[in-house]
Amino acid sequence: MTELNHLFETAQKTADDYVEQVRLSVKDAEKKAEEIISEAEEKARKIIADAEKKAGRADKKTGSSEAEGSETKDTDNEPKN
């Protein structure tokens, strides 16, 4: 009977060890995912900032005031006299 108990104790310990390894793996994966997301968000912020800078420079070169929020009237669709 003690041999059977020992077998079950060993099996339980093996299962517990496996579950702990899975938990650690999940934590590592979650940490890595958070790092990847954080890096991607930072890259996105930089890309947007660069695009906004370039758009601002382009507006200054062309004299466009759309970046400042003023509206221009679209006359292409109005009837011609």
Phi, psi and omega in degrees: 000323180293329177295321179293318177298317179298320179299314180293322178297318179295317179297318179296317179298318178298316179296317179298317178299318180297314180299319179296319178296320178296316179301315179296320179296320179295317178300315179298317180295318179295319179297315179297319179297318178298319178296317180296316179297316180299315178297319180295320178296319179295317177298319180297317178299318180294318179298315180296316179298317178297318180295320179294322177297313181297319179296321177296318178294320180295321178296320180293322181292320184269349181079012180289143179248010180298326180295336180273354176102359179282148184261148174246147183273132178271111183257002183293333184260005180277149180296143179267139180270000000 
